[in-house]
Amino acid sequence: MYAARENLSTLIVEKSAVGGQAGVTERFDNYPGFPEGIGGAELAARFAQQASRYGVEMLQAVSVEGFIREEMDGAYSGLSVTLSTGATVRANALLLATGSTYRRTGAAGEEDLIGAGIHFCATCDGPFYKGAENIVVLGGGNSGLEEGLFLTQFAQRVTVIERSGQLLGSKLLQEKVQNHPQMAVVLNQSVQRFVANEQGKLASVETIDLRTDMPSSFPASGAFVFIGLDPNTQWLNGAVELDGRNFVATDQMFQTSVEGVFAAGDVRAGSTKQLASAVGEGAAAAIQIRYFLDRRFG
Ligand SMILES: Cc1cc2nc3c(=O)[nH]c(=O)nc-3n(C[C@H](O)[C@H](O)[C@H](O)COP(=O)(O)OP(=O)(O)OC[C@H]3O[C@@H](n4cnc5c(N)ncnc54)[C@H](O)[C@@H]3O)c2cc1C
């Protein structure tokens, strides 16, 4: 929308459906402008409607598979972008906003209970559990421990369930968790099943002990999964510089290591994985693209 309003001819290429993770999130309670909250699908539809109003063209169910930087007389002249349809699109600039994917446990019941007790973001969904008796955090790395500590302000008891024989987060975080009166840690547990109650909401998490095969059941109204986040950057095949976790590195102007290629949102190194910030980064990057095009092409 920002690019189109800057009079740039703008094409969105979307592998799945426009709206990304927002479109498949049940509800947003922290997106500005909606004091009562808004359903993710409705918000995504509104985004698409508003972009269409400014003439943004949208290709859905089409992936971007790569790009080539083009030069004329030794200077940057644009990009040639390859699509999964086999078509090639010429562009003067490219904004990478391919997001990232939260890893899932793959345990039975998980798919059905996402948004009904299973969550991937404590900042987003933790407040729903104010006053809850038990919640569990799956994953004992830095994210799991940090988010687990954060969740103690809502739930009476937070249990961290870790697959390996030790917590993996920093020593400082481990100490904080181990000394916290509301937190417990269980190790060597592999999640087998998420069990729903009669209302179709999460009731408990079943595990087995990887050393003894002993089953356990943890009653929980919420389970927060922090077993990793993979940026959707595989398709780039090293075409731009990534950080140590494979997120796209940018400068303060949102430009990547390749001239004319920008990045914003969850795929960008240092992004906060929040919708409001992803939208803000997209707007800021579009304005930087405008400056870049003015400098390069006049
Ligand atoms: C379950 C859940 C709940 C959440 N709740 C909240 C919340 O309450 N509040 C909040 O602020 N944030 C929340 N978030 C996070 C928020 O949704 C993200 O921060 C935001 O959607 C990131 O936007 P994005 O555009 O950077 O990436 P995404 O939304 O991930 O969009 C990236 C898009 O790129 C597409 N894509 C990937 N690769 C390609 C390719 N090669 N070619 C073409 N298209 C491609 C994908 O299909 C996807 O549609 C939640 C996330 C999840 C998963």
PDBQT file of the ligand as one rigid body, heavy atoms in Angstrom, charges set to zero:
ROOT
HETATM    1  C1  LIG A 301      -0.471 -18.466  15.869  1.00  0.00    +0.000 C 
HETATM    2  C2  LIG A 301       0.110 -17.075  15.794  1.00  0.00    +0.000 A 
HETATM    3  C3  LIG A 301      -0.445 -16.059  16.578  1.00  0.00    +0.000 A 
HETATM    4  C4  LIG A 301       0.072 -14.762  16.511  1.00  0.00    +0.000 A 
HETATM    5  N1  LIG A 301      -0.503 -13.798  17.300  1.00  0.00    +0.000 NA
HETATM    6  C5  LIG A 301      -0.028 -12.534  17.240  1.00  0.00    +0.000 A 
HETATM    7  C6  LIG A 301      -0.627 -11.492  18.027  1.00  0.00    +0.000 A 
HETATM    8  O1  LIG A 301      -1.590 -11.724  18.773  1.00  0.00    +0.000 OA
HETATM    9  N2  LIG A 301      -0.109 -10.253  17.926  1.00  0.00    +0.000 N 
HETATM   10  C7  LIG A 301       0.954  -9.950  17.109  1.00  0.00    +0.000 A 
HETATM   11  O2  LIG A 301       1.362  -8.788  17.051  1.00  0.00    +0.000 OA
HETATM   12  N3  LIG A 301       1.533 -10.918  16.354  1.00  0.00    +0.000 NA
HETATM   13  C8  LIG A 301       1.079 -12.184  16.408  1.00  0.00    +0.000 A 
HETATM   14  N4  LIG A 301       1.666 -13.165  15.643  1.00  0.00    +0.000 N 
HETATM   15  C9  LIG A 301       2.814 -12.809  14.799  1.00  0.00    +0.000 C 
HETATM   16  C10 LIG A 301       2.381 -12.082  13.487  1.00  0.00    +0.000 C 
HETATM   17  O3  LIG A 301       1.362 -12.822  12.857  1.00  0.00    +0.000 OA
HETATM   18  C11 LIG A 301       3.611 -11.917  12.609  1.00  0.00    +0.000 C 
HETATM   19  O4  LIG A 301       4.563 -11.132  13.305  1.00  0.00    +0.000 OA
HETATM   20  C12 LIG A 301       3.289 -11.230  11.278  1.00  0.00    +0.000 C 
HETATM   21  O5  LIG A 301       2.269 -11.909  10.589  1.00  0.00    +0.000 OA
HETATM   22  C13 LIG A 301       4.549 -11.182  10.415  1.00  0.00    +0.000 C 
HETATM   23  O6  LIG A 301       4.223 -10.667   9.167  1.00  0.00    +0.000 OA
HETATM   24  P1  LIG A 301       5.175 -10.902   7.912  1.00  0.00    +0.000 P 
HETATM   25  O7  LIG A 301       4.473 -10.277   6.782  1.00  0.00    +0.000 OA
HETATM   26  O8  LIG A 301       6.552 -10.475   8.238  1.00  0.00    +0.000 OA
HETATM   27  O9  LIG A 301       5.255 -12.498   7.719  1.00  0.00    +0.000 OA
HETATM   28  P2  LIG A 301       4.109 -13.573   7.496  1.00  0.00    +0.000 P 
HETATM   29  O10 LIG A 301       2.845 -13.168   8.119  1.00  0.00    +0.000 OA
HETATM   30  O11 LIG A 301       4.733 -14.869   7.908  1.00  0.00    +0.000 OA
HETATM   31  O12 LIG A 301       3.885 -13.565   5.932  1.00  0.00    +0.000 OA
HETATM   32  C14 LIG A 301       4.855 -14.072   5.043  1.00  0.00    +0.000 C 
HETATM   33  C15 LIG A 301       4.173 -14.536   3.792  1.00  0.00    +0.000 C 
HETATM   34  O13 LIG A 301       5.157 -14.843   2.812  1.00  0.00    +0.000 OA
HETATM   35  C16 LIG A 301       4.728 -15.992   2.100  1.00  0.00    +0.000 C 
HETATM   36  N5  LIG A 301       5.927 -16.638   1.497  1.00  0.00    +0.000 N 
HETATM   37  C17 LIG A 301       6.900 -17.329   2.117  1.00  0.00    +0.000 A 
HETATM   38  N6  LIG A 301       7.835 -17.713   1.214  1.00  0.00    +0.000 NA
HETATM   39  C18 LIG A 301       7.430 -17.244  -0.002  1.00  0.00    +0.000 A 
HETATM   40  C19 LIG A 301       7.970 -17.294  -1.333  1.00  0.00    +0.000 A 
HETATM   41  N7  LIG A 301       9.129 -17.908  -1.619  1.00  0.00    +0.000 N 
HETATM   42  N8  LIG A 301       7.270 -16.714  -2.342  1.00  0.00    +0.000 NA
HETATM   43  C20 LIG A 301       6.103 -16.064  -2.074  1.00  0.00    +0.000 A 
HETATM   44  N9  LIG A 301       5.552 -15.983  -0.849  1.00  0.00    +0.000 NA
HETATM   45  C21 LIG A 301       6.214 -16.558   0.180  1.00  0.00    +0.000 A 
HETATM   46  C22 LIG A 301       4.049 -16.865   3.141  1.00  0.00    +0.000 C 
HETATM   47  O14 LIG A 301       3.130 -17.758   2.525  1.00  0.00    +0.000 OA
HETATM   48  C23 LIG A 301       3.351 -15.818   4.009  1.00  0.00    +0.000 C 
HETATM   49  O15 LIG A 301       2.022 -15.577   3.585  1.00  0.00    +0.000 OA
HETATM   50  C24 LIG A 301       1.172 -14.465  15.661  1.00  0.00    +0.000 A 
HETATM   51  C25 LIG A 301       1.717 -15.487  14.863  1.00  0.00    +0.000 A 
HETATM   52  C26 LIG A 301       1.199 -16.777  14.904  1.00  0.00    +0.000 A 
HETATM   53  C27 LIG A 301       1.798 -17.861  14.028  1.00  0.00    +0.000 C 
ENDROOT
TORSDOF 0
